[in-house]
Each structure stands twice: as C-alpha cells, then as structure tokens.
Amino acid sequence: MSELTNVPLGEPERPTRLIRIKEVQHRVGLGRSTIYRWMAQGKFPRPVQLGGHAVAWTEDQLDEWISAKME
C-alpha cells in the first residue's frame, strides 16, 4: 500500500538536502565549537550520521531552527 504525503497535487516533492558544517556555520553565523556546545545543551539541531565521522544537517531542519530564532 502506498503512503500519502502532505504535498499538494501538481507540486513535486523536494528532496532533503544535506548540509555540511562549513555551510551550517555560514548560514547561522556561529563557530563550530558554539554549534557543538549548543547541540549538547539541546539548543541546536543534531546532525545525521553519514558514515565514519562524517555528519550533516538537513536543510529543512536548519531552516526551521533559523525561522524559530527570528520570531
């Protein structure tokens, strides 16, 4: 059975983009140590594991965090 999504008809589903630490730093204006400290405190979204020591953040999750900070 197929799953239904909340995407309106006629609008293609956008794939989730993964963003590495350098772009995250640029987008939020924070340093690497601050990002990791805030993650430990629960103030910043956690990344997804890509394999080994490589991690990335989802663009949607990061955009939501930025929007929430601007409110």
HTML snippet that shows the backbone in 3Dmol.js (N, CA, C, O; Angstrom):
<script src="https://3Dmol.org/build/3Dmol-min.js"></script>
<div id="view" style="width:600px;height:400px;position:relative"></div>
<script>
const pdb = `
ATOM      1  N   MET A   1       0.840  -1.166   0.000  1.00  0.00           N
ATOM      2  CA  MET A   1       0.000   0.000   0.000  1.00  0.00           C
ATOM      3  C   MET A   1       0.893   1.239   0.000  1.00  0.00           C
ATOM      4  O   MET A   1       1.906   1.259   0.700  1.00  0.00           O
ATOM      5  N   SER A   2       0.552   2.247  -0.748  1.00  0.00           N
ATOM      6  CA  SER A   2       1.376   3.444  -0.820  1.00  0.00           C
ATOM      7  C   SER A   2       1.014   4.411   0.302  1.00  0.00           C
ATOM      8  O   SER A   2      -0.116   4.428   0.789  1.00  0.00           O
ATOM      9  N   GLU A   3       2.000   5.216   0.701  1.00  0.00           N
ATOM     10  CA  GLU A   3       1.785   6.198   1.752  1.00  0.00           C
ATOM     11  C   GLU A   3       1.366   7.522   1.129  1.00  0.00           C
ATOM     12  O   GLU A   3       1.846   7.890   0.056  1.00  0.00           O
ATOM     13  N   LEU A   4       0.481   8.230   1.796  1.00  0.00           N
ATOM     14  CA  LEU A   4       0.059   9.545   1.340  1.00  0.00           C
ATOM     15  C   LEU A   4       0.968  10.588   1.975  1.00  0.00           C
ATOM     16  O   LEU A   4       1.369  10.447   3.131  1.00  0.00           O
ATOM     17  N   THR A   5       1.290  11.630   1.225  1.00  0.00           N
ATOM     18  CA  THR A   5       2.111  12.703   1.764  1.00  0.00           C
ATOM     19  C   THR A   5       1.286  13.981   1.805  1.00  0.00           C
ATOM     20  O   THR A   5       0.197  14.035   1.234  1.00  0.00           O
ATOM     21  N   ASN A   6       1.792  14.999   2.469  1.00  0.00           N
ATOM     22  CA  ASN A   6       1.105  16.274   2.573  1.00  0.00           C
ATOM     23  C   ASN A   6       1.485  17.226   1.454  1.00  0.00           C
ATOM     24  O   ASN A   6       1.283  18.433   1.587  1.00  0.00           O
ATOM     25  N   VAL A   7       2.026  16.724   0.360  1.00  0.00           N
ATOM     26  CA  VAL A   7       2.432  17.554  -0.764  1.00  0.00           C
ATOM     27  C   VAL A   7       1.215  17.786  -1.642  1.00  0.00           C
ATOM     28  O   VAL A   7       0.577  16.828  -2.079  1.00  0.00           O
ATOM     29  N   PRO A   8       0.878  19.070  -1.912  1.00  0.00           N
ATOM     30  CA  PRO A   8      -0.276  19.352  -2.773  1.00  0.00           C
ATOM     31  C   PRO A   8      -0.093  18.752  -4.165  1.00  0.00           C
ATOM     32  O   PRO A   8       1.029  18.596  -4.646  1.00  0.00           O
ATOM     33  N   LEU A   9      -1.212  18.420  -4.800  1.00  0.00           N
ATOM     34  CA  LEU A   9      -1.151  17.855  -6.146  1.00  0.00           C
ATOM     35  C   LEU A   9      -0.518  18.849  -7.110  1.00  0.00           C
ATOM     36  O   LEU A   9      -0.746  20.055  -7.009  1.00  0.00           O
ATOM     37  N   GLY A  10       0.265  18.348  -8.029  1.00  0.00           N
ATOM     38  CA  GLY A  10       0.907  19.191  -9.027  1.00  0.00           C
ATOM     39  C   GLY A  10       2.216  19.798  -8.559  1.00  0.00           C
ATOM     40  O   GLY A  10       2.939  20.395  -9.357  1.00  0.00           O
ATOM     41  N   GLU A  11       2.534  19.656  -7.278  1.00  0.00           N
ATOM     42  CA  GLU A  11       3.773  20.198  -6.738  1.00  0.00           C
ATOM     43  C   GLU A  11       4.716  19.042  -6.425  1.00  0.00           C
ATOM     44  O   GLU A  11       4.410  18.225  -5.556  1.00  0.00           O
ATOM     45  N   PRO A  12       5.859  18.951  -7.114  1.00  0.00           N
ATOM     46  CA  PRO A  12       6.766  17.819  -6.877  1.00  0.00           C
ATOM     47  C   PRO A  12       7.375  17.882  -5.483  1.00  0.00           C
ATOM     48  O   PRO A  12       7.627  18.964  -4.952  1.00  0.00           O
ATOM     49  N   GLU A  13       7.608  16.709  -4.896  1.00  0.00           N
ATOM     50  CA  GLU A  13       8.225  16.635  -3.579  1.00  0.00           C
ATOM     51  C   GLU A  13       9.701  16.985  -3.698  1.00  0.00           C
ATOM     52  O   GLU A  13      10.412  16.433  -4.537  1.00  0.00           O
ATOM     53  N   ARG A  14      10.161  17.912  -2.848  1.00  0.00           N
ATOM     54  CA  ARG A  14      11.546  18.362  -2.882  1.00  0.00           C
ATOM     55  C   ARG A  14      12.399  17.418  -2.039  1.00  0.00           C
ATOM     56  O   ARG A  14      12.069  17.167  -0.880  1.00  0.00           O
ATOM     57  N   PRO A  15      13.482  16.892  -2.592  1.00  0.00           N
ATOM     58  CA  PRO A  15      14.348  16.014  -1.796  1.00  0.00           C
ATOM     59  C   PRO A  15      15.045  16.799  -0.689  1.00  0.00           C
ATOM     60  O   PRO A  15      15.321  17.989  -0.840  1.00  0.00           O
ATOM     61  N   THR A  16      15.322  16.135   0.405  1.00  0.00           N
ATOM     62  CA  THR A  16      16.016  16.770   1.517  1.00  0.00           C
ATOM     63  C   THR A  16      17.485  16.936   1.169  1.00  0.00           C
ATOM     64  O   THR A  16      18.149  15.989   0.748  1.00  0.00           O
ATOM     65  N   ARG A  17      17.977  18.142   1.348  1.00  0.00           N
ATOM     66  CA  ARG A  17      19.376  18.436   1.064  1.00  0.00           C
ATOM     67  C   ARG A  17      20.155  18.348   2.373  1.00  0.00           C
ATOM     68  O   ARG A  17      19.687  18.818   3.410  1.00  0.00           O
ATOM     69  N   LEU A  18      21.330  17.754   2.326  1.00  0.00           N
ATOM     70  CA  LEU A  18      22.192  17.649   3.498  1.00  0.00           C
ATOM     71  C   LEU A  18      23.277  18.713   3.424  1.00  0.00           C
ATOM     72  O   LEU A  18      23.878  18.932   2.372  1.00  0.00           O
ATOM     73  N   ILE A  19      23.522  19.374   4.558  1.00  0.00           N
ATOM     74  CA  ILE A  19      24.458  20.495   4.612  1.00  0.00           C
ATOM     75  C   ILE A  19      25.579  20.161   5.594  1.00  0.00           C
ATOM     76  O   ILE A  19      25.325  19.754   6.728  1.00  0.00           O
ATOM     77  N   ARG A  20      26.808  20.337   5.149  1.00  0.00           N
ATOM     78  CA  ARG A  20      27.973  20.065   5.989  1.00  0.00           C
ATOM     79  C   ARG A  20      28.283  21.271   6.875  1.00  0.00           C
ATOM     80  O   ARG A  20      27.707  22.344   6.694  1.00  0.00           O
ATOM     81  N   ILE A  21      29.180  21.094   7.818  1.00  0.00           N
ATOM     82  CA  ILE A  21      29.443  22.066   8.880  1.00  0.00           C
ATOM     83  C   ILE A  21      29.841  23.451   8.361  1.00  0.00           C
ATOM     84  O   ILE A  21      29.414  24.454   8.931  1.00  0.00           O
ATOM     85  N   LYS A  22      30.634  23.534   7.314  1.00  0.00           N
ATOM     86  CA  LYS A  22      31.082  24.841   6.807  1.00  0.00           C
ATOM     87  C   LYS A  22      29.896  25.695   6.370  1.00  0.00           C
ATOM     88  O   LYS A  22      29.839  26.885   6.679  1.00  0.00           O
ATOM     89  N   GLU A  23      28.956  25.094   5.657  1.00  0.00           N
ATOM     90  CA  GLU A  23      27.776  25.843   5.215  1.00  0.00           C
ATOM     91  C   GLU A  23      26.859  26.154   6.391  1.00  0.00           C
ATOM     92  O   GLU A  23      26.247  27.221   6.429  1.00  0.00           O
ATOM     93  N   VAL A  24      26.757  25.240   7.348  1.00  0.00           N
ATOM     94  CA  VAL A  24      25.951  25.490   8.553  1.00  0.00           C
ATOM     95  C   VAL A  24      26.508  26.713   9.269  1.00  0.00           C
ATOM     96  O   VAL A  24      25.749  27.605   9.648  1.00  0.00           O
ATOM     97  N   GLN A  25      27.822  26.767   9.458  1.00  0.00           N
ATOM     98  CA  GLN A  25      28.461  27.905  10.111  1.00  0.00           C
ATOM     99  C   GLN A  25      28.140  29.200   9.374  1.00  0.00           C
ATOM    100  O   GLN A  25      27.816  30.211   9.997  1.00  0.00           O
ATOM    101  N   HIS A  26      28.229  29.167   8.060  1.00  0.00           N
ATOM    102  CA  HIS A  26      27.966  30.349   7.247  1.00  0.00           C
ATOM    103  C   HIS A  26      26.510  30.795   7.389  1.00  0.00           C
ATOM    104  O   HIS A  26      26.241  31.987   7.533  1.00  0.00           O
ATOM    105  N   ARG A  27      25.576  29.854   7.350  1.00  0.00           N
ATOM    106  CA  ARG A  27      24.146  30.189   7.419  1.00  0.00           C
ATOM    107  C   ARG A  27      23.720  30.746   8.764  1.00  0.00           C
ATOM    108  O   ARG A  27      22.905  31.667   8.823  1.00  0.00           O
ATOM    109  N   VAL A  28      24.261  30.201   9.843  1.00  0.00           N
ATOM    110  CA  VAL A  28      23.802  30.627  11.169  1.00  0.00           C
ATOM    111  C   VAL A  28      24.718  31.649  11.823  1.00  0.00           C
ATOM    112  O   VAL A  28      24.341  32.253  12.827  1.00  0.00           O
ATOM    113  N   GLY A  29      25.904  31.856  11.282  1.00  0.00           N
ATOM    114  CA  GLY A  29      26.815  32.849  11.821  1.00  0.00           C
ATOM    115  C   GLY A  29      27.429  32.451  13.150  1.00  0.00           C
ATOM    116  O   GLY A  29      27.778  33.311  13.959  1.00  0.00           O
ATOM    117  N   LEU A  30      27.563  31.156  13.378  1.00  0.00           N
ATOM    118  CA  LEU A  30      28.161  30.651  14.611  1.00  0.00           C
ATOM    119  C   LEU A  30      29.411  29.848  14.294  1.00  0.00           C
ATOM    120  O   LEU A  30      29.549  29.308  13.196  1.00  0.00           O
ATOM    121  N   GLY A  31      30.316  29.771  15.253  1.00  0.00           N
ATOM    122  CA  GLY A  31      31.518  28.961  15.099  1.00  0.00           C
ATOM    123  C   GLY A  31      31.230  27.493  15.369  1.00  0.00           C
ATOM    124  O   GLY A  31      30.200  27.144  15.946  1.00  0.00           O
ATOM    125  N   ARG A  32      32.134  26.658  14.952  1.00  0.00           N
ATOM    126  CA  ARG A  32      31.994  25.208  15.110  1.00  0.00           C
ATOM    127  C   ARG A  32      31.813  24.804  16.575  1.00  0.00           C
ATOM    128  O   ARG A  32      30.938  23.998  16.892  1.00  0.00           O
ATOM    129  N   SER A  33      32.636  25.360  17.470  1.00  0.00           N
ATOM    130  CA  SER A  33      32.547  24.968  18.881  1.00  0.00           C
ATOM    131  C   SER A  33      31.217  25.400  19.497  1.00  0.00           C
ATOM    132  O   SER A  33      30.660  24.683  20.327  1.00  0.00           O
ATOM    133  N   THR A  34      30.706  26.562  19.100  1.00  0.00           N
ATOM    134  CA  THR A  34      29.411  27.020  19.610  1.00  0.00           C
ATOM    135  C   THR A  34      28.294  26.110  19.127  1.00  0.00           C
ATOM    136  O   THR A  34      27.393  25.780  19.897  1.00  0.00           O
ATOM    137  N   ILE A  35      28.336  25.702  17.873  1.00  0.00           N
ATOM    138  CA  ILE A  35      27.326  24.793  17.320  1.00  0.00           C
ATOM    139  C   ILE A  35      27.317  23.491  18.121  1.00  0.00           C
ATOM    140  O   ILE A  35      26.254  23.025  18.531  1.00  0.00           O
ATOM    141  N   TYR A  36      28.475  22.909  18.344  1.00  0.00           N
ATOM    142  CA  TYR A  36      28.535  21.638  19.068  1.00  0.00           C
ATOM    143  C   TYR A  36      28.168  21.800  20.549  1.00  0.00           C
ATOM    144  O   TYR A  36      27.573  20.895  21.135  1.00  0.00           O
ATOM    145  N   ARG A  37      28.511  22.924  21.150  1.00  0.00           N
ATOM    146  CA  ARG A  37      28.138  23.171  22.543  1.00  0.00           C
ATOM    147  C   ARG A  37      26.619  23.319  22.654  1.00  0.00           C
ATOM    148  O   ARG A  37      26.004  22.755  23.559  1.00  0.00           O
ATOM    149  N   TRP A  38      26.013  24.080  21.732  1.00  0.00           N
ATOM    150  CA  TRP A  38      24.560  24.255  21.738  1.00  0.00           C
ATOM    151  C   TRP A  38      23.840  22.940  21.451  1.00  0.00           C
ATOM    152  O   TRP A  38      22.756  22.699  21.982  1.00  0.00           O
ATOM    153  N   MET A  39      24.432  22.091  20.616  1.00  0.00           N
ATOM    154  CA  MET A  39      23.841  20.768  20.377  1.00  0.00           C
ATOM    155  C   MET A  39      23.806  19.973  21.677  1.00  0.00           C
ATOM    156  O   MET A  39      22.796  19.340  21.984  1.00  0.00           O
ATOM    157  N   ALA A  40      24.888  19.997  22.438  1.00  0.00           N
ATOM    158  CA  ALA A  40      24.969  19.271  23.698  1.00  0.00           C
ATOM    159  C   ALA A  40      23.956  19.807  24.712  1.00  0.00           C
ATOM    160  O   ALA A  40      23.468  19.060  25.560  1.00  0.00           O
ATOM    161  N   GLN A  41      23.644  21.099  24.622  1.00  0.00           N
ATOM    162  CA  GLN A  41      22.686  21.729  25.519  1.00  0.00           C
ATOM    163  C   GLN A  41      21.250  21.621  25.002  1.00  0.00           C
ATOM    164  O   GLN A  41      20.313  22.042  25.680  1.00  0.00           O
ATOM    165  N   GLY A  42      21.076  21.058  23.801  1.00  0.00           N
ATOM    166  CA  GLY A  42      19.746  20.922  23.219  1.00  0.00           C
ATOM    167  C   GLY A  42      19.217  22.189  22.577  1.00  0.00           C
ATOM    168  O   GLY A  42      18.014  22.307  22.341  1.00  0.00           O
ATOM    169  N   LYS A  43      20.099  23.143  22.291  1.00  0.00           N
ATOM    170  CA  LYS A  43      19.704  24.423  21.701  1.00  0.00           C
ATOM    171  C   LYS A  43      19.878  24.465  20.187  1.00  0.00           C
ATOM    172  O   LYS A  43      19.502  25.452  19.554  1.00  0.00           O
ATOM    173  N   PHE A  44      20.433  23.425  19.602  1.00  0.00           N
ATOM    174  CA  PHE A  44      20.715  23.413  18.161  1.00  0.00           C
ATOM    175  C   PHE A  44      20.396  22.028  17.630  1.00  0.00           C
ATOM    176  O   PHE A  44      20.622  21.032  18.318  1.00  0.00           O
ATOM    177  N   PRO A  45      19.867  21.952  16.396  1.00  0.00           N
ATOM    178  CA  PRO A  45      19.525  20.637  15.824  1.00  0.00           C
ATOM    179  C   PRO A  45      20.737  19.711  15.732  1.00  0.00           C
ATOM    180  O   PRO A  45      21.862  20.156  15.507  1.00  0.00           O
ATOM    181  N   ARG A  46      20.487  18.439  15.909  1.00  0.00           N
ATOM    182  CA  ARG A  46      21.546  17.433  15.811  1.00  0.00           C
ATOM    183  C   ARG A  46      21.695  16.993  14.350  1.00  0.00           C
ATOM    184  O   ARG A  46      20.711  16.951  13.611  1.00  0.00           O
ATOM    185  N   PRO A  47      22.906  16.670  13.939  1.00  0.00           N
ATOM    186  CA  PRO A  47      23.124  16.224  12.558  1.00  0.00           C
ATOM    187  C   PRO A  47      22.766  14.753  12.378  1.00  0.00           C
ATOM    188  O   PRO A  47      22.518  14.027  13.340  1.00  0.00           O
ATOM    189  N   VAL A  48      22.748  14.342  11.119  1.00  0.00           N
ATOM    190  CA  VAL A  48      22.578  12.918  10.798  1.00  0.00           C
ATOM    191  C   VAL A  48      23.960  12.347  10.492  1.00  0.00           C
ATOM    192  O   VAL A  48      24.818  13.034   9.937  1.00  0.00           O
ATOM    193  N   GLN A  49      24.161  11.109  10.851  1.00  0.00           N
ATOM    194  CA  GLN A  49      25.445  10.432  10.627  1.00  0.00           C
ATOM    195  C   GLN A  49      25.516   9.958   9.178  1.00  0.00           C
ATOM    196  O   GLN A  49      24.610   9.275   8.701  1.00  0.00           O
ATOM    197  N   LEU A  50      26.580  10.315   8.486  1.00  0.00           N
ATOM    198  CA  LEU A  50      26.757   9.900   7.096  1.00  0.00           C
ATOM    199  C   LEU A  50      27.621   8.657   6.981  1.00  0.00           C
ATOM    200  O   LEU A  50      27.572   7.952   5.974  1.00  0.00           O
ATOM    201  N   GLY A  51      28.404   8.391   8.003  1.00  0.00           N
ATOM    202  CA  GLY A  51      29.319   7.251   7.988  1.00  0.00           C
ATOM    203  C   GLY A  51      30.655   7.673   8.540  1.00  0.00           C
ATOM    204  O   GLY A  51      31.138   8.766   8.243  1.00  0.00           O
ATOM    205  N   GLY A  52      31.252   6.825   9.337  1.00  0.00           N
ATOM    206  CA  GLY A  52      32.523   7.195   9.959  1.00  0.00           C
ATOM    207  C   GLY A  52      32.321   8.398  10.860  1.00  0.00           C
ATOM    208  O   GLY A  52      31.462   8.380  11.741  1.00  0.00           O
ATOM    209  N   HIS A  53      33.102   9.438  10.645  1.00  0.00           N
ATOM    210  CA  HIS A  53      32.978  10.653  11.446  1.00  0.00           C
ATOM    211  C   HIS A  53      32.248  11.760  10.690  1.00  0.00           C
ATOM    212  O   HIS A  53      32.144  12.880  11.190  1.00  0.00           O
ATOM    213  N   ALA A  54      31.748  11.467   9.508  1.00  0.00           N
ATOM    214  CA  ALA A  54      31.082  12.474   8.687  1.00  0.00           C
ATOM    215  C   ALA A  54      29.625  12.658   9.121  1.00  0.00           C
ATOM    216  O   ALA A  54      28.876  11.691   9.260  1.00  0.00           O
ATOM    217  N   VAL A  55      29.240  13.927   9.332  1.00  0.00           N
ATOM    218  CA  VAL A  55      27.869  14.265   9.684  1.00  0.00           C
ATOM    219  C   VAL A  55      27.396  15.427   8.808  1.00  0.00           C
ATOM    220  O   VAL A  55      28.199  16.144   8.211  1.00  0.00           O
ATOM    221  N   ALA A  56      26.076  15.592   8.749  1.00  0.00           N
ATOM    222  CA  ALA A  56      25.488  16.702   8.007  1.00  0.00           C
ATOM    223  C   ALA A  56      24.129  17.014   8.624  1.00  0.00           C
ATOM    224  O   ALA A  56      23.516  16.164   9.269  1.00  0.00           O
ATOM    225  N   TRP A  57      23.677  18.227   8.419  1.00  0.00           N
ATOM    226  CA  TRP A  57      22.377  18.660   8.904  1.00  0.00           C
ATOM    227  C   TRP A  57      21.409  18.695   7.732  1.00  0.00           C
ATOM    228  O   TRP A  57      21.812  18.966   6.601  1.00  0.00           O
ATOM    229  N   THR A  58      20.136  18.421   7.995  1.00  0.00           N
ATOM    230  CA  THR A  58      19.148  18.522   6.917  1.00  0.00           C
ATOM    231  C   THR A  58      18.799  19.994   6.740  1.00  0.00           C
ATOM    232  O   THR A  58      18.652  20.730   7.716  1.00  0.00           O
ATOM    233  N   GLU A  59      18.668  20.410   5.500  1.00  0.00           N
ATOM    234  CA  GLU A  59      18.378  21.805   5.191  1.00  0.00           C
ATOM    235  C   GLU A  59      17.052  22.232   5.814  1.00  0.00           C
ATOM    236  O   GLU A  59      16.946  23.339   6.343  1.00  0.00           O
ATOM    237  N   ASP A  60      16.042  21.371   5.758  1.00  0.00           N
ATOM    238  CA  ASP A  60      14.733  21.705   6.315  1.00  0.00           C
ATOM    239  C   ASP A  60      14.813  21.961   7.815  1.00  0.00           C
ATOM    240  O   ASP A  60      14.236  22.926   8.317  1.00  0.00           O
ATOM    241  N   GLN A  61      15.529  21.097   8.528  1.00  0.00           N
ATOM    242  CA  GLN A  61      15.663  21.240   9.978  1.00  0.00           C
ATOM    243  C   GLN A  61      16.413  22.525  10.329  1.00  0.00           C
ATOM    244  O   GLN A  61      16.049  23.216  11.281  1.00  0.00           O
ATOM    245  N   LEU A  62      17.442  22.844   9.574  1.00  0.00           N
ATOM    246  CA  LEU A  62      18.217  24.055   9.814  1.00  0.00           C
ATOM    247  C   LEU A  62      17.381  25.299   9.512  1.00  0.00           C
ATOM    248  O   LEU A  62      17.417  26.267  10.271  1.00  0.00           O
ATOM    249  N   ASP A  63      16.630  25.278   8.408  1.00  0.00           N
ATOM    250  CA  ASP A  63      15.764  26.408   8.062  1.00  0.00           C
ATOM    251  C   ASP A  63      14.703  26.642   9.137  1.00  0.00           C
ATOM    252  O   ASP A  63      14.393  27.788   9.462  1.00  0.00           O
ATOM    253  N   GLU A  64      14.144  25.563   9.690  1.00  0.00           N
ATOM    254  CA  GLU A  64      13.154  25.683  10.766  1.00  0.00           C
ATOM    255  C   GLU A  64      13.779  26.315  12.000  1.00  0.00           C
ATOM    256  O   GLU A  64      13.154  27.161  12.639  1.00  0.00           O
ATOM    257  N   TRP A  65      15.009  25.920  12.351  1.00  0.00           N
ATOM    258  CA  TRP A  65      15.690  26.470  13.514  1.00  0.00           C
ATOM    259  C   TRP A  65      15.935  27.965  13.320  1.00  0.00           C
ATOM    260  O   TRP A  65      15.711  28.758  14.235  1.00  0.00           O
ATOM    261  N   ILE A  66      16.396  28.348  12.126  1.00  0.00           N
ATOM    262  CA  ILE A  66      16.652  29.765  11.831  1.00  0.00           C
ATOM    263  C   ILE A  66      15.363  30.563  11.919  1.00  0.00           C
ATOM    264  O   ILE A  66      15.354  31.651  12.494  1.00  0.00           O
ATOM    265  N   SER A  67      14.276  30.047  11.364  1.00  0.00           N
ATOM    266  CA  SER A  67      12.979  30.732  11.402  1.00  0.00           C
ATOM    267  C   SER A  67      12.508  30.919  12.840  1.00  0.00           C
ATOM    268  O   SER A  67      11.995  31.981  13.191  1.00  0.00           O
ATOM    269  N   ALA A  68      12.676  29.900  13.669  1.00  0.00           N
ATOM    270  CA  ALA A  68      12.252  29.978  15.063  1.00  0.00           C
ATOM    271  C   ALA A  68      13.052  31.046  15.811  1.00  0.00           C
ATOM    272  O   ALA A  68      12.511  31.723  16.685  1.00  0.00           O
ATOM    273  N   LYS A  69      14.328  31.202  15.477  1.00  0.00           N
ATOM    274  CA  LYS A  69      15.172  32.200  16.144  1.00  0.00           C
ATOM    275  C   LYS A  69      14.783  33.626  15.736  1.00  0.00           C
ATOM    276  O   LYS A  69      15.019  34.575  16.485  1.00  0.00           O
ATOM    277  N   MET A  70      14.198  33.770  14.566  1.00  0.00           N
ATOM    278  CA  MET A  70      13.842  35.099  14.062  1.00  0.00           C
ATOM    279  C   MET A  70      12.493  35.574  14.613  1.00  0.00           C
ATOM    280  O   MET A  70      12.141  36.745  14.464  1.00  0.00           O
ATOM    281  N   GLU A  71      11.744  34.677  15.244  1.00  0.00           N
ATOM    282  CA  GLU A  71      10.422  35.046  15.775  1.00  0.00           C
ATOM    283  C   GLU A  71      10.530  35.762  17.090  1.00  0.00           C
ATOM    284  O   GLU A  71       9.514  36.141  17.672  1.00  0.00           O
TER     285      GLU A  71
END
`;
const viewer = $3Dmol.createViewer("view");
viewer.addModel(pdb, "pdb");
viewer.setStyle({}, {cartoon: {color: "spectrum"}});
viewer.zoomTo();
viewer.render();
</script>
